């Protein structure tokens, strides 16, 4: 058996997630976390330069994974300054006791040291005696023991309402802050968001998210979709609402555009059944001729060049 090690790349995210899913379920750390949720979480972590993943391979097969991070906040027992943190480590059962986990930890330690860290920290559950023994064996010292508490919170309730004058007054400042002006340059045309129909997720007097759309060319187009509050299903609920209105108006498809830098939108729409309809190379240059305030550089330092159009049948 000859084991090789390397840093995980975006192309490894599925196999990496498979291994971490086994860890979180086998060790009982996050038994309620679905594999899809873990994949989404890992995709976000990949965009964070303070996070890193390494994989161990037996030939072409990934047999182990480690997740490290740089932490600058307080860590139990550690000194001031940045600390390396072993967030997770897992080796398939048949490959254990061959030094693979120790090597994965060592690689994380080297990475942390190269980033100015002088200490590595980690943790494990009190009842996880195997993990405790492993940490002690490879040089970690126990700093303290805590009991953590948790209580449930009621999820924020909201209703989906059609955008009226009152709601529009609330969403327009949010929209203007995000887009710079009320005008949107989409698909070679300048659109005025102040006249668009739409729906909003409303909780009391608070707008938690909104969607504006237009009917044109026999299609329904989502012009803006924005969630002020994340991860409670607002964007999905708004899409379902606009599907209903599109169908009742005789439309058979919904389309939506996004720029080439918005990788979050790529994942979001495709997970909800949208497929790529068209890629318009250089479309952002044409959009800038309509709206000069569009920046040259977008999210994560990606140059803004192209538009990608998604579609879904209703």
C-alpha positions as CSV (number, residue, x, y, z in Angstrom):
1,X,0.0,0.0,0.0
2,X,1.5,3.3,-1.1
3,X,-0.4,6.4,0.1
4,X,-0.1,9.8,-1.6
5,X,-1.3,13.1,-0.3
6,X,-2.3,16.4,-1.9
7,X,-4.3,19.5,-1.4
8,X,-8.0,19.1,-2.4
9,X,-9.2,21.1,-5.4
10,X,-12.7,22.1,-6.5
11,X,-12.8,19.0,-8.7
12,X,-12.4,16.9,-5.5
13,X,-15.3,18.4,-3.6
14,X,-17.7,15.5,-4.2
15,X,-15.3,12.8,-3.0
16,X,-14.1,15.0,-0.1
17,X,-17.7,15.6,0.9
18,X,-18.4,11.8,0.8
19,X,-15.6,11.2,3.3
20,X,-16.6,14.0,5.6
21,X,-20.2,12.8,5.5
22,X,-19.0,9.4,6.8
23,X,-17.1,11.2,9.6
24,X,-20.0,13.3,10.7
25,X,-22.4,10.3,10.7
26,X,-20.0,7.6,12.0
27,X,-18.9,9.8,14.9
28,X,-22.3,11.3,15.6
29,X,-21.0,14.8,15.2
30,X,-23.7,16.1,12.8
31,X,-26.2,13.3,12.3
32,X,-28.9,15.6,11.0
33,X,-26.7,17.2,8.3
34,X,-27.6,16.0,4.9
35,X,-25.0,15.3,2.2
36,X,-26.4,18.1,0.1
37,X,-26.2,20.5,2.9
38,X,-22.6,19.4,3.6
39,X,-21.7,19.8,-0.1
40,X,-23.1,23.4,0.0
41,X,-21.2,24.1,3.1
42,X,-17.9,22.8,1.6
43,X,-18.4,24.9,-1.5
44,X,-18.6,28.0,0.7
45,X,-15.5,26.9,2.6
46,X,-13.5,26.5,-0.6
47,X,-14.0,30.2,-1.3
48,X,-12.5,31.1,2.1
49,X,-8.7,31.5,2.0
50,X,-8.6,30.6,5.8
51,X,-9.8,27.1,5.1
52,X,-8.0,24.2,3.5
53,X,-8.6,20.5,2.7
54,X,-6.1,17.7,2.1
55,X,-6.8,14.2,0.7
56,X,-5.0,10.9,1.1
57,X,-5.1,8.5,-1.9
58,X,-4.4,4.7,-2.3
59,X,-3.8,4.8,-6.1
60,X,-6.8,6.7,-7.5
61,X,-9.0,6.1,-4.4
62,X,-9.4,8.8,-1.8
63,X,-9.1,7.1,1.6
64,X,-8.7,10.0,4.0
65,X,-9.4,13.7,4.4
66,X,-8.4,16.5,6.7
67,X,-9.9,20.0,7.0
68,X,-7.8,22.8,8.6
69,X,-8.4,26.4,9.2
70,X,-6.7,29.6,10.4
71,X,-8.4,31.0,13.5
72,X,-7.7,34.5,14.9
73,X,-10.3,34.5,17.6
74,X,-9.9,33.0,21.1
75,X,-9.1,29.3,21.2
76,X,-9.0,27.5,24.5
77,X,-5.5,27.3,26.0
78,X,-3.8,29.0,23.0
79,X,-1.7,32.1,23.0
80,X,-2.6,35.3,21.1
81,X,-2.1,35.5,17.3
82,X,-3.3,33.2,14.5
83,X,-3.8,29.5,15.3
84,X,-4.0,26.5,13.0
85,X,-7.1,24.4,13.7
86,X,-7.8,20.8,12.8
87,X,-11.5,21.1,12.0
88,X,-11.9,17.5,10.8
89,X,-10.0,14.4,10.0
90,X,-11.2,11.0,8.7
91,X,-9.7,7.8,7.3
92,X,-11.7,4.9,6.0
93,X,-11.8,2.1,8.6
94,X,-9.7,-0.5,6.6
95,X,-6.9,2.1,6.2
96,X,-6.6,3.1,9.8
97,X,-3.5,2.4,12.0
98,X,-1.2,3.0,9.1
99,X,-0.2,6.6,10.0
100,X,-2.4,8.2,7.4
101,X,-4.3,10.4,9.9
102,X,-1.1,11.5,11.5
103,X,0.3,12.5,8.2
104,X,-2.8,14.4,7.3
105,X,-2.6,16.3,10.5
106,X,1.1,17.0,9.9
107,X,0.4,18.4,6.5
108,X,-2.2,20.8,8.0
109,X,0.4,21.8,10.6
110,X,2.9,22.7,7.9
111,X,0.3,24.8,6.1
112,X,-0.6,26.6,9.3
113,X,3.1,27.3,10.1
114,X,3.6,28.7,6.6
115,X,0.7,31.1,7.4
116,X,2.3,32.5,10.6
117,X,0.8,30.1,13.2
118,X,2.9,28.7,16.1
119,X,0.2,26.5,17.6
120,X,-2.3,23.9,16.3
121,X,-5.6,23.3,18.1
122,X,-8.4,20.8,17.7
123,X,-11.3,19.3,19.6
124,X,-13.4,16.1,20.0
125,X,-16.5,15.0,21.8
126,X,-16.0,13.9,25.4
127,X,-17.3,10.4,24.6
128,X,-15.1,10.0,21.6
129,X,-12.3,8.2,23.3
130,X,-10.7,7.0,20.1
131,X,-10.3,10.6,18.8
132,X,-9.0,11.6,22.2
133,X,-6.3,8.9,22.2
134,X,-5.4,9.8,18.6
135,X,-4.9,13.5,19.5
136,X,-2.8,12.7,22.5
137,X,-0.7,10.2,20.4
138,X,0.2,12.8,17.8
139,X,1.2,15.5,20.3
140,X,-1.9,17.4,21.2
141,X,-2.4,18.3,24.9
142,X,-5.7,18.7,26.6
143,X,-6.5,22.3,27.6
144,X,-9.9,22.2,29.2
145,X,-13.3,20.4,29.0
146,X,-16.6,22.2,28.5
147,X,-20.3,21.3,28.4
148,X,-22.0,23.2,25.6
149,X,-25.7,24.1,25.7
150,X,-28.3,24.5,23.0
151,X,-31.9,25.6,22.8
152,X,-34.2,25.6,19.8
153,X,-35.4,28.9,18.3
154,X,-38.7,29.3,16.4
155,X,-37.9,29.8,12.7
156,X,-38.8,33.3,11.5
157,X,-42.2,33.2,9.9
158,X,-43.1,35.1,6.8
159,X,-45.7,35.3,4.1
160,X,-45.4,35.8,0.4
161,X,-47.1,39.0,-0.8
162,X,-47.5,40.7,-4.1
163,X,-45.3,43.9,-4.3
164,X,-47.5,46.9,-3.7
165,X,-46.6,50.6,-3.2
166,X,-45.9,50.0,0.5
167,X,-43.6,47.0,-0.1
168,X,-41.9,48.8,-3.0
169,X,-40.9,51.6,-0.8
170,X,-39.2,49.1,1.5
171,X,-37.4,47.1,-1.2
172,X,-36.2,50.0,-3.4
173,X,-33.5,51.2,-1.0
174,X,-32.2,47.6,-0.7
175,X,-32.2,47.2,-4.5
176,X,-30.5,50.5,-5.0
177,X,-27.8,49.6,-2.5
178,X,-27.1,46.3,-4.3
179,X,-27.3,47.5,-7.9
180,X,-26.3,51.1,-7.5
181,X,-29.3,52.5,-9.3
182,X,-33.0,51.5,-10.0
183,X,-32.0,50.5,-13.5
184,X,-30.8,47.0,-14.6
185,X,-28.9,46.3,-17.7
186,X,-30.1,42.8,-18.7
187,X,-30.0,41.1,-22.1
188,X,-29.0,44.2,-24.0
189,X,-31.7,46.4,-22.6
190,X,-32.1,48.9,-19.7
191,X,-34.9,48.0,-17.3
192,X,-36.5,50.2,-14.6
193,X,-37.0,48.1,-11.5
194,X,-39.5,50.6,-10.1
195,X,-42.2,49.5,-12.5
196,X,-41.6,45.7,-12.3
197,X,-44.2,43.4,-10.8
198,X,-43.0,41.1,-8.1
199,X,-43.5,39.3,-4.8
200,X,-41.9,39.7,-1.4
201,X,-41.4,37.6,1.7
202,X,-42.7,39.7,4.5
203,X,-42.6,39.3,8.3
204,X,-44.6,41.9,10.0
205,X,-43.3,45.2,8.6
206,X,-40.0,43.7,7.5
207,X,-39.1,42.5,4.0
208,X,-37.0,39.4,4.2
209,X,-36.6,38.9,0.4
210,X,-38.1,39.9,-2.9
211,X,-38.4,38.8,-6.5
212,X,-39.2,41.1,-9.5
213,X,-40.1,39.7,-12.9
214,X,-41.3,40.7,-16.4
215,X,-43.3,39.0,-19.1
216,X,-41.8,39.5,-22.5
217,X,-41.3,37.5,-25.7
218,X,-43.7,34.8,-24.5
219,X,-41.6,34.1,-21.4
220,X,-41.5,35.1,-17.8
221,X,-38.1,36.5,-16.7
222,X,-36.9,36.8,-13.2
223,X,-35.2,40.2,-13.1
224,X,-34.0,40.3,-9.5
225,X,-34.1,37.7,-6.7
226,X,-32.6,38.7,-3.4
227,X,-32.9,37.2,0.1
228,X,-32.1,39.6,2.9
229,X,-32.4,36.7,5.4
230,X,-30.6,33.6,4.2
231,X,-31.2,29.8,4.6
232,X,-34.9,29.8,5.6
233,X,-36.2,29.0,2.1
234,X,-37.2,32.5,1.0
235,X,-35.7,32.4,-2.5
236,X,-37.2,29.0,-3.2
237,X,-40.7,30.1,-2.0
238,X,-40.5,33.2,-4.2
239,X,-39.6,31.1,-7.3
240,X,-42.5,28.8,-6.6
241,X,-44.8,31.8,-6.4
242,X,-43.6,33.3,-9.7
243,X,-44.0,29.8,-11.3
244,X,-47.7,29.9,-10.5
245,X,-48.2,33.4,-11.8
246,X,-46.3,32.6,-15.0
247,X,-48.4,29.4,-15.6
248,X,-51.6,31.3,-15.0
249,X,-50.6,33.8,-17.6
250,X,-49.9,31.2,-20.2
251,X,-46.2,31.1,-20.0
252,X,-44.4,27.7,-20.3
253,X,-40.9,28.8,-19.2
254,X,-39.2,31.0,-16.7
255,X,-35.7,32.4,-17.5
256,X,-33.2,34.2,-15.4
257,X,-29.8,35.8,-16.1
258,X,-26.6,35.9,-14.0
259,X,-23.1,37.1,-14.6
260,X,-20.1,34.8,-15.0
261,X,-18.8,35.6,-11.5
262,X,-21.9,34.5,-9.6
263,X,-21.0,30.9,-8.9
264,X,-23.4,30.8,-6.0
265,X,-26.3,31.5,-8.4
266,X,-25.1,28.8,-10.7
267,X,-25.4,26.2,-7.9
268,X,-28.6,27.7,-6.6
269,X,-30.6,27.7,-9.8
270,X,-29.4,24.3,-11.0
271,X,-30.3,22.7,-7.7
272,X,-33.9,24.0,-8.2
273,X,-34.3,22.5,-11.7
274,X,-33.0,25.3,-13.9
275,X,-30.8,24.4,-16.9
276,X,-28.4,26.5,-18.9
277,X,-30.2,28.0,-21.9
278,X,-27.6,30.3,-23.3
279,X,-24.1,31.7,-22.7
280,X,-23.6,35.2,-24.0
281,X,-19.9,35.9,-24.3
282,X,-18.9,39.5,-23.8
283,X,-22.4,40.5,-22.8
284,X,-21.2,42.5,-19.8
285,X,-19.2,44.9,-22.1
286,X,-22.5,45.6,-23.9
287,X,-24.3,46.1,-20.6
288,X,-21.7,48.7,-19.5
289,X,-22.5,50.7,-22.5
290,X,-26.1,50.9,-21.1
291,X,-25.0,51.3,-17.5
292,X,-21.5,52.6,-17.0
293,X,-21.5,51.8,-13.2
294,X,-21.2,48.1,-13.7
295,X,-17.7,47.2,-12.4
296,X,-15.0,45.4,-14.3
297,X,-14.4,42.9,-11.4
298,X,-17.1,40.9,-9.7
299,X,-17.3,38.4,-6.8
300,X,-14.1,36.7,-5.6
301,X,-12.0,38.9,-8.0
302,X,-13.5,37.3,-11.1
303,X,-13.6,39.6,-14.2
304,X,-17.1,40.4,-15.2
305,X,-17.4,39.4,-18.9
306,X,-20.3,37.2,-19.7
307,X,-24.0,36.5,-19.0
308,X,-25.4,33.0,-18.4
309,X,-29.1,32.5,-19.0
310,X,-31.0,29.7,-17.1
311,X,-34.5,28.3,-17.8
312,X,-37.1,26.1,-16.2
313,X,-40.4,24.8,-17.5
314,X,-43.5,25.7,-15.4
